[in-house]
């Protein structure tokens, strides 16, 4: 997941009336999914205009956009195939045409994968997943490594950060959990410092923070939202 912002702020104290986010919109790739939808909801709640993408679930994307759209917050949807460079470029162009400027790009896409042993992995599924997730990310951020983006583009005011979710109640994990033993899930919860799984909303708030002016001097970082599982 990538939050990429173009902070228009100048050095020194900011005027009190300045908005939390720069002018323009946020583009959320995968906005019709579980985490993506939560991110869209959080950004819209903070008054950020949005363009959210979908691959196959147009009805879900449209319903989400309709629920978030207000007199002060514009929300658009656009289809995308992450593995096709021209499709991703069309999203960026549509966002600029609708909102004039893109200040944040969030990559919230992810493939369903089988929870199985390495020896049992379907090679075709492996290739599809790698192609969709890695090539799609490359097309979205036009660079291979997140820290590379932060280092290379920082001189232009572009920031690049990652939010790394742990096990969540909701989204993709709801489907993956059906393939896991209940004892395994209980062990994960027990080994998490907070003794609970995270929520989609907690991840969304972390993304919104990194996209906001409050994080204007944060780049090249990986913010882990896992309840302390990795501690």
matplotlib code that plots the C-alpha trace (Angstrom):
import matplotlib.pyplot as plt

x = [0.0, 1.5, 0.5, 2.1, 1.6, 2.7, 2.8, 2.5, 3.5, 6.4, 8.9, 8.1, 4.8, 1.7, -1.3, -4.1, -6.6, -4.6, -6.4, -5.1, -4.6, -3.2, -5.6, -6.6, -7.8, -6.6, -6.6, -7.3, -6.4, -8.6, -11.1, -13.9, -12.2, -12.4, -9.4, -9.7, -13.3, -12.4, -9.6, -12.0, -14.5, -11.9, -10.5, -14.0, -14.8, -11.9, -13.1, -10.7, -12.1, -11.6, -11.2, -11.5, -10.9, -12.4, -11.6, -14.9, -17.2, -18.6, -21.8, -20.0, -17.7, -20.7, -22.6, -19.6, -19.1, -22.8, -22.7, -19.6, -20.4, -21.5, -21.9, -18.3, -16.7, -16.5, -16.1, -15.6, -15.0, -12.9, -12.2, -8.6, -6.6, -3.5, -1.4, -1.9, 0.1, -2.3, -5.2, -3.4, -2.3, -6.0, -6.9, -4.3, -5.5, -9.1, -8.2, -6.4, -9.2, -11.8, -9.9, -7.0, -4.3, -3.6, -2.0, -2.2, -2.0, -3.0, -2.4, -4.9, -5.1, -4.4, -4.9, -6.7, -4.2, -4.6, -3.4, -1.5, 1.9, 4.7, 4.7, 1.0, 1.1, -0.4, 2.3, -0.3, -1.8, 1.7, 2.3, -1.1, -0.5, 3.0, 1.9, -1.1, 0.5, 4.0, 3.5, 0.4, 2.3, 5.0, 2.5, 0.8, 3.9, 6.3, 9.1, 10.3, 11.0, 9.2, 12.3, 13.6, 10.6, 11.1, 14.8, 14.5, 11.4, 11.8, 13.4, 10.1, 8.1, 6.8, 6.6, 6.3, 5.3, 3.9, 1.2, 1.7, -1.5, -1.5, -4.4, -7.7, -11.3, -12.7, -11.6, -9.5, -8.7, -12.4, -12.0, -8.6, -9.7, -12.1, -9.0, -7.3, -7.8, -9.5, -6.6, -4.2, -6.3, -6.5, -2.7, -2.3, -4.6, -2.8, 0.6, -0.5, 0.4, -3.1, -4.7, -7.0, -7.1, -7.0, -9.9, -10.2, -10.8, -7.6, -5.6, -7.5, -6.7, -3.0, -3.2, -5.0, -2.4, 0.5, -1.4, -2.0, 0.1, 0.6, 3.1, 4.7, 8.2, 7.7, 8.8, 10.3, 8.8, 6.9, 4.1, 3.1, -0.5, -0.6, -1.5, 2.0, 2.2, 5.7, 6.9]
y = [0.0, 3.3, 6.8, 9.4, 13.0, 16.3, 18.7, 22.2, 23.6, 26.0, 25.8, 27.4, 27.7, 27.2, 29.6, 28.3, 28.4, 26.0, 22.8, 19.4, 18.3, 20.1, 21.1, 18.4, 14.8, 11.4, 8.4, 5.2, 2.1, -0.7, 1.6, -0.8, -3.5, -3.8, -1.8, 0.5, 1.4, 2.1, 4.5, 6.2, 6.7, 8.2, 10.5, 11.7, 12.3, 14.6, 16.5, 15.0, 14.7, 11.2, 9.1, 5.4, 2.5, -0.9, -3.8, -5.9, -4.6, -1.5, -1.7, -1.8, 1.1, 3.2, 2.5, 3.6, 6.7, 7.6, 7.2, 9.4, 12.1, 15.3, 19.0, 19.6, 16.3, 15.1, 11.3, 9.7, 6.1, 4.6, 1.1, -0.1, -3.2, -2.8, -5.0, -2.7, 0.5, 2.3, 1.5, 2.9, 6.0, 6.6, 6.7, 9.4, 11.4, 11.1, 12.3, 15.3, 16.2, 16.0, 17.6, 19.5, 17.9, 14.6, 15.1, 11.5, 8.1, 5.1, 1.6, -0.7, -3.5, -7.2, -10.6, -13.5, -16.3, -19.8, -20.4, -23.6, -25.2, -24.1, -27.5, -27.2, -23.7, -23.6, -22.1, -20.4, -18.8, -17.7, -16.0, -14.3, -13.0, -11.7, -10.1, -8.4, -7.2, -6.3, -5.2, -3.4, -1.6, -0.7, 0.8, 2.8, 4.3, 4.1, 2.8, -0.6, 0.2, 2.4, 3.8, 4.4, 6.6, 8.5, 9.1, 9.9, 12.0, 13.8, 16.8, 17.5, 17.4, 13.8, 11.6, 7.8, 5.7, 2.2, 1.1, -2.5, -4.0, -7.1, -9.5, -7.5, -8.1, -7.5, -7.2, -9.8, -11.6, -12.6, -14.8, -16.1, -17.0, -19.6, -21.5, -21.4, -23.6, -21.8, -22.8, -21.1, -17.9, -18.1, -18.4, -15.3, -13.3, -14.6, -13.6, -10.1, -7.6, -6.1, -9.5, -8.6, -8.1, -4.7, -3.0, -1.6, 1.8, 1.8, 1.1, 3.8, 6.4, 5.6, 6.1, 9.4, 10.6, 9.8, 11.6, 14.7, 17.7, 16.3, 13.9, 16.5, 15.5, 11.7, 9.8, 6.4, 4.9, 1.7, 2.2, -1.2, -1.4, -5.0, -4.6, -5.4, -8.8, -8.2, -7.0]
z = [0.0, -1.0, 0.1, -2.2, -1.5, -3.0, 0.0, -1.3, 2.1, 2.4, 5.3, 8.5, 10.5, 8.5, 8.6, 10.8, 8.0, 5.7, 4.9, 6.1, 2.5, -0.5, -3.4, -5.8, -5.2, -4.0, -6.3, -4.5, -6.6, -5.3, -3.7, -4.2, -1.9, 1.8, 2.9, -0.1, 0.7, 4.3, 3.1, 0.7, 3.6, 5.9, 3.2, 2.2, 5.9, 6.0, 2.9, 0.3, -3.3, -4.6, -7.7, -6.8, -9.1, -9.6, -11.8, -12.0, -9.3, -10.9, -8.9, -5.6, -6.6, -7.8, -4.6, -2.5, -4.5, -4.2, -0.4, 0.0, -2.5, -0.8, -1.8, -0.8, -1.7, -5.3, -5.7, -9.1, -10.2, -13.0, -14.2, -14.2, -15.1, -13.0, -15.3, -18.2, -18.2, -20.5, -18.2, -15.2, -17.1, -18.1, -14.4, -13.7, -16.7, -15.6, -12.1, -13.5, -15.8, -13.1, -10.2, -11.8, -9.6, -7.9, -4.5, -3.2, -4.7, -2.5, -3.7, -1.9, -4.4, -3.6, -5.0, -3.4, -2.7, -1.6, 2.0, 1.4, 1.6, -0.8, -2.4, -3.2, -4.8, -8.2, -10.5, -12.6, -9.5, -8.5, -11.8, -11.8, -8.3, -8.9, -12.2, -10.7, -7.5, -8.4, -12.0, -11.0, -8.3, -10.7, -13.1, -10.3, -8.8, -11.9, -9.8, -8.4, -4.7, -2.3, -0.6, -4.1, -4.9, -1.7, -2.4, -6.1, -6.0, -2.7, -4.3, -6.0, -2.8, -3.4, -0.4, -0.5, 2.5, 3.2, 5.6, 6.5, 8.0, 10.2, 10.5, 10.1, 10.8, 7.3, 3.7, 2.1, 5.3, 5.7, 2.7, 3.6, 7.1, 5.7, 4.6, 8.0, 11.1, 14.0, 16.3, 14.0, 14.1, 17.9, 18.1, 15.9, 18.2, 21.3, 19.9, 19.1, 21.8, 21.9, 21.8, 18.9, 15.2, 13.6, 11.8, 8.3, 9.8, 11.8, 8.7, 6.9, 9.6, 9.2, 5.5, 5.9, 8.4, 6.0, 3.2, 5.3, 6.1, 9.6, 7.9, 5.7, 6.8, 6.7, 3.7, 2.9, 6.0, 6.7, 9.3, 10.7, 11.9, 13.3, 17.0, 18.0, 16.3, 15.1, 18.5]

ax = plt.figure().add_subplot(projection="3d")
ax.plot(x, y, z, "-o")
ax.set_aspect("equal")
plt.show()
